[in-house]
Amino acid sequence: MEKQYDLAIIGSGPAGLSAAVYAKRAMLDTVVIEKEPFSGGQIVNTYEVDNYLGIPQVNGYDLAVKFEEHAKRLGAQFVEGTVSSIEVGEKEKKLILNNKEITAKAIIVAAGAEHRKLGVKGEEEFMGLGVSYCATCDGAFFREKTVAVVGGGDVALEDALFLARGCKKVYLIHRRDEFRGAKILQEQVKKQSNIEILYHTIVTEITGEEQVRGAEVETVTNKEKSHLSLDGIFVAVGTKPQTEPYKGLLSMDEGGYIIADETGVTNIPGIFVAGDSRKKQLRQIITAAADGANCVTSVEKYLTNEN
């Protein structure tokens, strides 16, 4: 007979690993499904994390290892595979993977999200070495320095304002002639003396040696090229949640984020969501970990009511 787990967790970033720790402490038979050959999610590529409570100035990879070791020490099982769909039965859920099927009474979707990239030369090379996708995570490392923010939505405007508080100068680079972000944010940006807006402009290359030292930019109107001397570049052109396999099953917003409050309860009984896949205000390691803990509490309530 096929083994049935109490809980299957999709994803082993901070949300998934936090859920695994809380699930094992709750004595739930738990399996964690990870599509990559390693755990940690986005933090694996973070050069330094300085905002996770009690563990300042830690390398992202090292923090991910600590999270995974904690879950494994408590006995969480790990399976490598990619979930393509979920089949919901009366008493169980079946996860269809690329290489097998897994059955569980409850599921936590902690598949995360990925930052949209610029796709230019130097972006991958300098990721974590001056290229960042999170101003609130990394902004403190650029005090009194010159940086650029690329994007035109609310996040880009908020990032520019946040960075302007501590940076010497902030270039705000946007490919169009007006921002998509809220008008009030636009007005605040325009009032900041150390923010310079570059409309109709795109980044064509990020340059440097051991870390970012500048960017090549070009106007989209007349193809005029120029160079910006920079210490860092913050990419804020959106994120993409890893929720494609669950479309048509779970309720999502227009961006593909699964709709749930802090309990993680979705529109399907027995399926919960934690971390960056969830529609929420702040996507950080600490909020992902909190989501994982909250979800397990919801799972326990669900399983108690079902039995």
C-alpha positions in Angstrom: 0.0 0.0 0.0 1.2 3.4 -0.9 2.5 5.4 2.1 0.4 8.3 3.2 2.0 11.2 4.9 0.3 13.5 7.4 1.8 16.5 5.6 3.6 17.2 2.4 5.5 20.5 2.1 6.3 21.8 -1.4 9.5 23.8 -1.4 12.4 24.0 1.1 13.1 27.7 1.4 12.7 29.4 4.8 8.9 28.9 4.7 9.1 25.2 3.9 11.9 24.4 6.3 10.2 26.4 9.1 7.1 24.4 8.5 9.1 21.1 8.5 10.6 22.0 11.9 7.2 22.9 13.4 5.6 19.8 11.8 8.1 17.4 13.3 7.8 19.0 16.7 4.1 18.4 16.3 4.8 14.7 15.6 3.5 14.9 12.1 4.8 12.4 9.5 6.2 15.0 7.1 7.9 15.0 3.7 9.5 18.0 2.0 9.5 18.1 -1.8 12.3 20.2 -3.4 12.9 20.6 -7.1 16.5 21.7 -6.7 19.3 19.4 -5.4 19.7 21.7 -2.4 17.5 23.6 0.0 17.3 27.3 0.9 15.4 28.9 -1.9 16.4 32.4 -2.9 18.7 32.9 0.2 21.2 30.5 -1.2 22.2 33.2 -3.7 22.4 36.0 -1.0 25.9 37.0 -0.2 25.1 38.4 3.2 21.9 38.4 5.4 21.9 41.0 8.1 18.3 41.3 9.0 17.4 37.9 10.4 17.0 38.2 14.1 19.9 36.9 16.3 22.1 35.9 13.3 23.6 39.1 11.9 26.0 39.1 8.9 25.5 35.5 7.9 26.1 34.2 4.4 22.8 33.2 2.8 24.1 29.8 1.9 25.3 29.1 5.4 21.9 30.2 6.8 20.1 27.9 4.4 22.3 25.0 5.6 21.4 25.7 9.2 17.7 25.7 8.4 18.0 22.4 6.5 20.1 20.7 9.2 17.5 21.7 11.8 14.7 20.1 9.9 16.7 17.0 9.2 17.8 16.6 12.8 14.1 16.5 13.8 13.5 13.7 11.2 11.9 15.5 8.3 12.2 13.5 5.1 13.3 15.1 1.8 12.4 14.1 -1.7 13.8 15.7 -4.9 11.2 16.3 -7.6 9.0 18.8 -9.3 5.3 19.0 -8.6 3.2 19.2 -11.7 -0.2 19.1 -10.2 -2.3 18.2 -7.1 -5.3 15.8 -7.2 -7.7 16.4 -4.3 -9.6 13.4 -2.9 -12.1 13.2 -0.1 -9.6 12.1 2.5 -6.3 12.6 0.8 -4.3 14.7 -1.6 -2.1 13.3 -4.3 0.9 15.2 -5.5 1.9 14.3 -9.1 5.7 14.7 -9.5 7.9 14.3 -12.5 9.3 11.0 -11.1 6.6 9.7 -8.7 3.4 10.3 -6.8 3.1 11.3 -3.1 0.0 11.0 -1.0 -0.7 13.2 2.1 -3.6 14.3 4.3 -2.5 17.9 4.1 -0.3 20.1 1.9 1.7 23.3 2.4 2.6 25.1 -0.7 5.9 26.9 0.0 7.2 27.0 -3.5 8.3 30.6 -3.3 8.8 33.2 -6.0 11.6 34.3 -8.2 12.7 37.8 -9.0 12.3 38.9 -12.6 15.7 39.6 -14.1 17.0 42.3 -16.4 18.7 39.6 -18.5 21.8 41.8 -19.2 25.5 41.0 -19.2 27.0 41.2 -15.7 23.7 40.6 -13.8 24.3 37.0 -12.9 28.1 37.5 -12.4 27.5 40.3 -9.8 24.5 38.8 -8.1 25.2 39.3 -4.4 28.2 41.5 -5.3 26.4 44.7 -5.9 23.4 43.4 -7.8 20.4 43.0 -5.4 16.7 42.3 -5.8 15.8 43.5 -2.3 16.5 47.0 -1.0 15.2 46.4 2.5 17.5 43.3 2.7 20.7 44.9 1.4 20.3 48.6 1.5 22.3 49.0 4.7 25.4 47.8 2.9 25.4 50.9 0.6 25.3 53.8 3.1 26.9 56.9 1.6 27.3 55.2 -1.7 25.8 55.7 -5.2 23.3 53.1 -6.4 20.6 52.7 -9.1 17.1 51.2 -8.9 15.6 49.8 -12.1 11.8 49.7 -12.4 8.7 51.8 -12.5 6.2 50.2 -10.1 5.4 50.7 -6.4 8.3 48.5 -5.3 10.9 50.5 -7.4 9.6 53.8 -6.1 9.6 52.5 -2.5 13.1 51.1 -2.9 14.4 54.4 -4.2 12.9 56.3 -1.3 14.2 53.7 1.2 17.7 53.9 -0.3 17.7 57.7 -0.5 17.7 57.8 3.3 21.1 56.4 3.6 22.8 56.5 0.1 24.6 59.5 -1.3 22.8 59.3 -4.6 20.1 57.1 -6.1 19.5 56.8 -9.9 15.9 55.7 -10.7 16.0 54.1 -14.1 12.7 53.5 -16.0 12.2 52.5 -19.6 9.0 54.5 -20.0 8.1 58.2 -19.7 6.0 57.8 -16.6 5.8 55.5 -13.6 3.2 52.8 -13.0 3.5 53.3 -9.2 1.2 55.2 -6.9 1.0 58.9 -7.5 1.9 59.7 -3.9 5.1 57.7 -4.2 5.9 59.4 -7.5 5.6 62.8 -5.8 7.7 61.8 -2.8 10.4 60.5 -5.2 10.5 63.7 -7.2 10.9 65.7 -4.0 14.1 63.8 -3.0 17.2 65.9 -3.9 19.4 62.8 -4.0 17.2 60.8 -6.4 17.8 61.4 -10.1 15.2 60.0 -12.4 16.3 58.6 -15.8 13.2 58.2 -18.0 13.2 56.3 -21.3 16.3 54.5 -20.2 17.4 50.9 -20.0 20.4 49.1 -18.5 22.3 47.2 -21.2 25.2 46.0 -19.1 26.4 45.9 -15.4 30.1 46.4 -15.1 32.8 45.9 -12.5 35.6 43.6 -11.4 35.2 41.8 -8.1 31.9 43.8 -7.5 29.7 46.3 -9.2 31.3 49.5 -10.3 28.9 50.8 -12.8 26.3 50.3 -15.5 26.0 51.0 -19.2 22.6 52.6 -20.0 20.8 53.6 -23.2 17.8 55.7 -24.0 15.0 53.9 -25.8 14.1 57.0 -27.8 17.4 57.9 -29.6 19.7 55.0 -28.5 22.0 57.4 -26.7 24.5 55.5 -24.6 26.2 56.6 -21.4 27.9 55.1 -18.3 26.9 55.4 -14.7 29.4 55.0 -11.9 27.7 52.9 -9.2 28.4 50.9 -6.1 25.2 48.8 -6.4 22.2 48.2 -8.6 18.8 47.2 -7.3 16.5 45.4 -9.7 12.8 46.0 -9.0 11.0 44.8 -12.2 8.7 42.4 -10.4 8.5 38.9 -9.0 7.0 35.7 -10.4 5.5 33.2 -7.9 6.1 29.6 -8.5 2.4 28.7 -8.6 1.8 27.6 -12.1 0.9 24.0 -11.2 -1.9 25.2 -8.9 -3.7 27.5 -11.2 -7.4 26.5 -11.6 -7.2 24.8 -8.2 -6.2 27.5 -5.7 -7.5 31.0 -5.6 -4.9 33.6 -6.8 -4.6 37.3 -7.5 -3.8 38.7 -10.9 -0.1 38.2 -10.3 -0.4 34.5 -9.5 0.0 34.8 -5.7 -2.1 32.4 -3.7 -4.8 34.2 -1.7 -4.6 33.5 2.1 -4.2 35.3 5.3 -1.6 34.6 8.0 -3.2 31.3 8.8 -2.2 30.1 5.4 -5.7 28.7 4.8 -6.6 28.5 1.1 -9.9 28.0 -0.7 -9.2 24.2 -0.7 -9.6 22.5 2.7 -6.3 20.8 3.6 -4.1 22.9 1.3 -2.2 25.8 2.9 0.3 28.3 1.6 3.4 29.8 3.2 6.1 32.2 2.2 6.6 34.1 -1.0 3.9 32.3 -2.9 1.3 33.9 -0.7 -0.3 37.2 -1.3 1.2 39.4 1.4 2.8 42.8 2.2 6.4 41.8 3.0 8.5 39.0 1.6 11.4 38.4 3.8 13.1 35.4 5.5 11.5 36.2 8.8 8.0 36.5 7.4 8.5 33.3 5.4 9.6 31.5 8.6 6.5 32.9 10.4 4.2 31.7 7.6 5.6 28.2 7.9 4.9 28.1 11.7 1.4 29.5 11.2 0.6 27.0 8.5 1.5 24.0 10.7 -0.9 25.3 13.4 -3.6 25.4 10.7 -2.6 21.9 9.6 -3.0 20.5 13.1 -6.4 22.0 13.4 -7.4 20.6 10.1 -6.2 17.1 10.8 -7.9 17.1 14.3 -11.2 18.1 12.7 -10.8 15.5 10.0 -10.1 12.6 12.3 
